[in-house]
Amino acid sequence: MEKPHLMESLEPCSDQYSFKKDLRLNAWLGVTIVVYFSVSALNSWNPDWSPLLRGSLALAPLIPGMLYIRSWMRFIRRVDELQRRIQLEAFLFAAMGTVIIETAVSILNAHEVSMGPLKHGLGIGGSFMSMMFLWSVGWAIAKCRYK
């Protein structure tokens, strides 16, 4: 039987931190970021490409993004029950928070309130950043709750 994962192995200042485990878990996030910025640059440099090609390229970061989610799901399946519950609460907080933020941006855009760079919504990059930030907040709250 495999040894269970410890959440402390992902906390940089803890005694049990493992850079290798952290890198293995978050590698797909790095790939997602690289693909996102590459696709954004390609689409902005080539505005005359067909909408089908530009749309297909714009969806490309979803593939490594889903693989990132898969790596987290595998990791969470191997933590103890308390840590699994903390992570699920943190992810739920992040998902619902991102939905609320996206809804607020959408409502403001529908009422023609100037949102500057958010005039078309959060986009894939903003969604991932929002989820990551809110997951960190949710994790801190849940961790304090179960101490």
PyMOL commands that set and color helices and strands:
alter all, ss='L'
color gray80, all
select helices_A, chain A and resi 7-10+19-45+51-59+62-77+81-110+116-118+123-145
alter helices_A, ss='H'
color red, helices_A
deselect
rebuild
show_as cartoon
